[in-house]
Amino acid sequence: MPNYALPDAVFEAAAARFPTPFHLYDEQGIRQNARRLNAAFAWCADFREYFAVKALPNPSILRILREEGCGVDCSSGTELTLAAACGFSGDEIILSANAMPPEEYAQARALGATINLDDQSDIATLRTHGGIPSCVCLRYNPGGQFAIGNMIMGNPGEAKYGMTLPQLQESLAILRAEGVEAFGLHAFLSSNTMDTSYFPQLARLLLTLGKELAEASGLRFAFIDLSGGVGIPYRPEEKPADIELIGEGVRSAYEDLFPEGGVGIKTELGRWMTGPCGWLVTRAVHEKKIYRDYIGVDASAVNLIRPAMYGAYHHITVCGKRDWPLDHVYDITGSLCENNDKFAVERLLPEISLGDLLVIHDTGAHGFSMGYNYNGRLRSAEILHTVEGEDRMIRRAETPADYFATLLTIPGHPDDSLAAAVLPPQR
């Protein structure tokens, strides 16, 4: 079933205060997810969730997660800067390298972050940009297809990430010569899966490999990083992943291979942590009837690109009409000059009138963060529905001044910025 953790009255009250469209996040839901995850892995003395900043890069959200004991997984220098500004440091931060600018290694090393190397050539880059720490994480790509039973979970052989087994072996030899004492293993082999056996199988794979590599290299095997991949039920008929069962499955694999303990476990669950705790709130502003019935809303793919990019399903409800019959077929569209700017295609919904408030579900991860400015459309505000039941703006909507702020000067123009040339004078 769709996430009805918040009643329509919450969205209606927020829309009465803040112009649509906006993303609204449920603080209580985010905290509950963090506590469930930590409880599911409490059996491991060295467990930590490293929230994937790319999923929802807002300081208010990151501070909430830090209060719940989470670290952060960063993918860029900007995300490292954001993490540091929110109080994260040292082993609370992981930098996952992937064709990184060299200076971002140095930035991560200055913060004391754990470095997750994607390629053997990254070792030389790290050596000259921050130096090689005593413990390094290596990303593994087993190639081929990753399957559980007869079900194919992913195709790592087609992915750009990670190292082959021979490259891992060579890298550990190089790192040992550099003075490294311990290593971790990371892998991301499936995306958005609700299969409770994915993490346990991945854990068994990495734990087995880590034990073998430690024996061969003479280095201490410090941790596994299961990354993300645990999904959320975007469609009403889907069932959520049972994180408690997943935790027990990983525990079984762990105790089989390391009954004495001593190996840490890290996760990077961006989507699972915040995805169901976010909604894009938008208003019906136009109706068009040609070969189909179109409802135009004041949001667009600028605010949520997943349906346009992946054909992804996001459930949609109409405020005040949850119990109405689903007897109208609509395409729900934005205003971009792209025919794929649609949140729903031939979707059964209640009758929609202009002015109705539509709620697009499960936008709390990879929603706002994937926004852009095509057609000069501006990104929306972000609103936090707090545990006290208040609505607080945690990011304002963009303005034309933001859009033009990075433009260069016009030679000979009396003002010193192109932004001043295209914007009306301030009064």
N, C-alpha and C positions, 0 to 999 in steps of 0.2 A: 504494500500500500504506500501511497505518497506520504511524505513526512508532514503530518499535521500537528507537529509539536507546538506551533503557534496558531492561534485562532485568527480568523479573518479580521477581527477587530484590531489586532496589532498592526496589520498592514494598512488598514484604513486610517488608523490614528497617525501612523508615520506619514502616509500620503497627504494627510491634512496639514502636516507641518513642513514637509520637504517636497520640492517639485520632483515629479517622476521624470525619467526613470531613476531608480537607485537600487543598489544591492543592500539587502538587510541581512545581518548575521545574528544568530542566537548565541549569546555568551554562555548561557546555561548548558545548551547542547554541546558546545565545544568543550567545556570543562568536564562534562559527563563522559564524553568520548575519551578524553585524555586519561581520566581516572579508570575507565574500563580497560583501556590498553595497559596501563601500568599494573593494574590488578591481574590481568591475564598473564603477564610475564613476571610477576613478583617472585616466582620461584627461582629466577636467575638473579644472583646477587649483583651482577654487573650488567644490568639492562638499562637502556635509555632509548627513548623515542627522539629522533632528530627530525622535527617537522620540516617538510620541504618548502622552503620560503617561496619558491616559484608558484606554489599553489595559491597563496593568499598573502602577498607581501605588504601587510599593513602593520605598523608598529603596535597599535592597540591589540591586535590579535596575537602578535608575537609575545607581547608582555604577558597576556593571559596564559599562554602556553608555557612560558618560563615559570610562572607562578605554580603551574601544575607539574613542574619537574622535567620539562622537555628541553632538549637542545634544538639546534637548527642545522639543516642541510642547505648549504649555499652553492650556487652555480655561477657566480660572477662577483666581481669586485664591488659592484653596487649592493648586492645582497650581503656581502661581508660588512660593508659600511652600515647597512641597516641593522644587521645583527649586533654589531658593536654598540650602536646607538641605543639599542634596547637592553643592553647590559650583558649580552652573551660574550664569553671569552673562553680561551683555553679549550679543554676537551668538551665544552658545550657546543662547539662548532665543528662541522665537517665541510670541507671544500671538495666537491666532486669535480675533478678536472675533466675537460673535454675540449681539446683544441684551445686551451686557455691562453690569454695574453700573459707573457712571462711575469709581468709586474704583479699579477693577481696571486701568484704563488708567494711572492715576497710579502704581500699584504696579509695573506692567510698565516704565514709563518710568524709575522709580527704579532698576530692575535693569539698565537699558540694553538691554532686549529689543527685538527686531524686532516691529513692530506690523503685523498683518494685518487691514486694515479690511474689514468685510463690507458696509457700506452708506455712502452718501455722507453721511448725517447723522452718522456716527461722527467725521467730521472736526471738527465743532464741539465734540463731546464731548471729543475728544482735546486740542483747543486749550486747554480750560479745566481739564483733568485730566492734568497732566504735561507738556503742551506737545507741539508737533509736531516730530518729529526731521527730520534732513536727508534720510533715506531712509525711505519708507513702502511697504508692500506692499498691493496691492488685490486683492480676490477677485472673479473673473470668473464670470458665469453666462451662457453663450451662448443659453440658452433651448432650447425644442424638445427633440428627442432627440439624444443623442450616439451616433453609429453608426460602426462600422468595417466598410466594405463593406456587406453586407446584415444585419450583426448589430448589434442595438441594445444598447449598453453601459450606457446610463443615460438618465434623463429629467430633465435639469437644469431644464427648464421647470416642473416640479412641485416643485422643491426650494426651500427657504426661504433658501438661501445665495447670496451674491454679488450683483454689480451687472451691469446691462445695459451694452452697449457705449456708448450715449450717456451713461450715468451715469459710466462710467470716464473718458470724455473730459472731462466737466464736472468731475469730481473732480480730475483732474490739473491742470486750469486753476486750480482753487481752491488746490491744494497748491503750485503754483508761486508763486502770489501770496503764500503763507504762508512762502516761503523754502525749500521742499523742492527738493533738487537731483537726486534719483534715486528710482526706483521699482522695485518688483518686482511680478510677477503670480502669482497663486495660483488653482488650480481643482481641484475634486474632482468628477469627472463619472461615476465608476463605482465600485462597491464589490465587493470580493472577487472579482476577475477573475483567471484564470490566463492570459488571452490576452496573449501577449508583445508584441502590437502596441499595447496600450493606452497605456503610458507614451510610446512613440515618437510616436504620433499626438497625444497631449496636448501633448508637448513641442513638436512642430511648430506646433500651434495657438497656444500661448502665445508661442513665439519669434517667429512671424510677426506676431502682434498687438502684441507688445512693440516690435518694430522700427517698426511703423507709428505706434504711440502716441508713441514717443520722437521720431520725426521731426516729428509734429504738435505736440507739447507743448514741445519743446526741452529736455526732461529726459533724464537719462542712464538707460538701461535697465540695471538692475543684476543682476537674477536672475529665474529662474522657480522656483516652488515647485510640484512635481508632486503634493504631498500624499500620500495613501495610495491604497488601491484595489487594489494587487496582493494577490491572495488566497493562500489555502493550500488544499490538497486535503483537505477534511473527509471526503469519501467515499472508500472504498478504491479505487474504479475511476478516480478523478481523478488527473491527473498534476500535479506541482508546477510552478509558474511557473519558467522558466529565467531567473534574474536576470542571468546573464552575457549572454544573448541580448537581454534587455531593455536592458541597459546599452549594448550595441552599437547597438541600434536608436535609442536616444536620441542616441548619438554621431553617427549618420548624419544625423539631422535637424538637430542642432546645427551640424555642419560645413557642411551645405548653406546654412544661413542666417547663421552667424557663423564663417566659416573663420578669422578672425583671433582668435577667442575673446573674452574680456572679459565674458561673461555667466555668472553663477554658477548652480548648480543645487542645489536643496534637495529632499529627500523627507521624508515623515512616515509611515514604514512601521511602524505599531504591530503590526498583525496578522501581517504577514510575518516580522517580527523575532522575536516571542516566542510567537505562537500555537501552533506545533507543538512548542514546548519546555515545555509545561505539561500536566499531567494532574490530573483530579479523582479522588482515591482514596476509595472508599466501600465499605461492607460490606453484604452482603445480610442483612437483619434480619427479613424477614417474607415469607411466600408466601400468596397468596390465589388460589383457583380458583373463578371463577364463569363468566361467558361467555367470559372470557379467563383466561390464566395470568399473574398479576401477581407480580413480585418487588419488594418494598419495600426500599429502601436507606436508610442513615442520612443521606444527602445529600438535598437538595431543590432546587427552583428558586431558593431563597435563595442557594444556592452556585453555581448555573449557570442563568441564566434564558433563555439563547438558545433551547433547544428549546421552552420554553413560550411565549416571546414571538414567535419567528419560525417555529416549526416546524423549526428548524435541526437538521441531522444532526450528531451526534458519535459517532464510532466507540467501541464498548465491547468490552473484552476481560476475561476472567476469569483472574485470576492462577493459574498452574499448569495452565491448560486451553487454552492457545493452539492446541494441536494436536488438541484434541478435535473430534469432528464437530459441526457447527452443526445440530443436529437437534431443538431445542426452540424454540418461539415464545413470546416473553415481551413484556409491557409492563414496562419498568423505571421505577418510580415513586418519588416522595418522599412526604412525609407532610402536605403542605399541603392545606388545604381548597379546593383548586382542581383540577378534573379535568384541566387541562392541565399539571399538575405531573408530567410524564413526561420521562425522558431518552431513551426509545426506545419506539416503538409497533410491536407485532407484528414484533419483531426476531428473526431467527434467531441463536441463541446456543447454546453448549454447555449441558448440564444444570447448573443452579445449585443449590447447597445453601446452607442458612442458614449464615452465617459466612464464606462465600466473599468474597474481596476482588475488587471490580470496579474497573476502571480506565477512566475516561472520557477520551478523547483530545482533544488540541488545545484545551485550556482556558487556554493561556498568554496570551491576549489577550481582553479583554471577557468574562472569566470571573468571577473574584473581584470585579473592579472594578464590575460591574453588580449586585452583591449588595444585598440589602435585608432587612427584618426582619418580613415578613408572618407572621401567626400567632405572633409573638413568637419565631420561630426565629432563631438566632444564627449569624453568619457564622463561617466556619471559619478555621483556621490556614493559613499559607503556609510551605512548606518549600523550602529551596534544596538541591538535590543539587550539591555543589561539584565543581570540577575535580579535587579531591583524592579524590573518592569519598565524602565525608562528607555527612551530612544535617543541616542547620542550620535551626532555626526562625527565620524572618525576620518573621513576624507571628503573634502568639498568637491563639488562638480567642477570640471574644467571650464574655463572661460575663453573667449577669443584671445584675450591677452596671453593666456598660457600657450595657445596654439601658435601665436606669432612671436613668442618671446625668443626663440632661437634663430630667427632670421637675421641675415647679415645687413650691414648698413648699405644705404644707397649713396654712391659717390655724389657729392654736391648737394645732397638733401640737407636742409637747415637743421633737422634733428639728427641725433646720432644713431637712430635705430629704424629699421624698416618697420618694426612693429608700430612705431609712432606714425609712420606714413599711412598705414592701412587702418588704424583704429581711430575712432572719433576722439577729439580732444577731451581731456579730463576737465570736469567742471567741479 
